Amino acid sequence: AYFQVYQLQNQHQAQKLRRLSGVDLAGKHEIILGPELYRFLTFCQKELPPYATYQLSGLEKGSIEDVRFRYYLYPRVQKPNGEFLLYYHSSVDNLNKEDTLYASLDSDINIFQRKK
C-alpha cells in the first residue's frame, strides 16, 4: 500500500513538473498561486505604486498563499497601517470614512487608499 501511495505521489509530481516546464514565468506563477490568486496579484502589481505599503485582508496570515503573495508583490511591503488596504474575497472592514476606493477588480476584490 505504501509503495502505491508513493508511486501516485511521484506521478502527480511528474505531471506538475511537466506542466511547469511548458510555460513561461508568468504561467509558472499562475500554476503556483492558482488562477484566482494570480489574477489578484497581477491586478495589485498593475494598480499599486512600486514602493507602496499595504495591509492585506482575505488570506490567512502566514499561510503559503500569504507568503507567496507577499513575495511576488515585492517591492511593495505589507505593514499594519499601510497606505493601501487590499481586500481579497473578504468583507470590507477596517475602513474609515476617509478611505477611498482606489481600484476594483470584482465586487469582493478591491484596493482602498487610506487618507494621509
C-alpha positions in Angstrom: 0.0 0.0 0.0 2.8 2.4 0.9 4.5 1.8 -2.4 1.3 2.5 -4.3 0.8 5.8 -2.5 4.4 6.8 -3.0 4.1 5.9 -6.7 0.9 8.0 -7.1 2.7 11.0 -5.4 5.6 10.7 -7.8 3.3 10.5 -10.8 1.5 13.6 -9.5 4.8 15.5 -9.0 5.9 14.4 -12.5 2.7 15.8 -14.0 3.2 19.0 -12.2 6.8 19.3 -13.4 5.8 18.6 -17.0 3.1 21.3 -16.7 5.6 23.8 -15.2 8.3 23.1 -17.8 5.9 24.0 -20.7 5.0 27.6 -19.7 6.7 31.0 -19.3 7.5 32.6 -16.0 4.0 34.2 -15.7 2.4 30.8 -16.4 4.6 29.3 -13.6 3.4 31.9 -11.2 -0.2 31.2 -12.1 0.2 27.5 -11.6 1.9 28.0 -8.2 -0.6 30.6 -6.9 -3.7 29.3 -8.6 -5.6 31.2 -11.3 -7.7 33.4 -8.9 -4.9 34.5 -6.6 -2.7 35.1 -9.6 -5.4 37.3 -11.1 -5.4 39.3 -7.8 -1.6 39.5 -7.7 -1.4 40.9 -11.3 -4.2 43.3 -10.5 -2.3 44.6 -7.5 1.0 44.8 -9.4 -0.7 46.9 -12.0 -2.6 49.2 -9.7 -0.2 49.8 -6.8 2.8 52.1 -7.0 6.1 50.2 -6.9 7.1 51.0 -3.3 3.7 51.2 -1.7 2.9 49.8 1.7 -0.3 47.8 2.1 -2.5 45.9 4.6 -3.9 42.6 3.2 -7.3 41.1 4.1 -8.5 37.8 2.8 -5.5 35.5 3.1 -4.7 33.6 6.3 -1.6 35.3 7.8 1.4 33.1 7.5 -0.3 30.7 5.1 1.7 29.6 2.0 -0.6 31.7 -0.2 0.0 34.8 2.0 3.8 34.2 1.9 3.9 33.7 -1.9 1.6 36.7 -2.5 3.9 39.0 -0.4 7.0 37.6 -2.1 5.7 38.2 -5.7 4.3 41.7 -4.8 7.7 42.9 -3.6 9.0 45.8 -3.6 5.6 46.7 -2.2 5.6 45.9 1.5 2.9 44.8 3.9 2.6 47.0 7.0 0.0 47.1 9.7 -1.0 50.7 8.7 -0.1 50.6 5.1 -1.1 53.3 2.6 -3.4 50.8 0.8 -5.9 48.2 2.0 -6.1 45.1 -0.2 -9.3 43.1 0.1 -9.3 39.6 -1.5 -12.6 37.8 -1.2 -13.2 39.4 2.2 -15.7 41.8 3.7 -14.7 45.4 3.6 -13.9 46.1 7.2 -11.4 48.3 9.0 -12.4 51.2 6.7 -12.6 54.8 7.9 -14.9 57.3 6.2 -11.9 58.9 4.7 -10.6 55.8 3.0 -11.5 55.8 -0.7 -11.8 53.1 -3.4 -8.6 53.1 -5.4 -9.2 50.2 -7.8 -11.7 47.4 -8.1 -11.5 44.1 -9.9 -14.7 42.4 -8.7 -17.2 43.2 -6.0 -15.1 41.3 -3.5 -11.6 42.2 -4.8 -10.8 45.8 -4.0 -8.0 48.2 -3.2 -8.7 51.2 -1.0 -6.4 54.1 -0.3 -6.1 55.4 3.3 -6.4 59.1 3.8 -3.0 60.5 4.5 
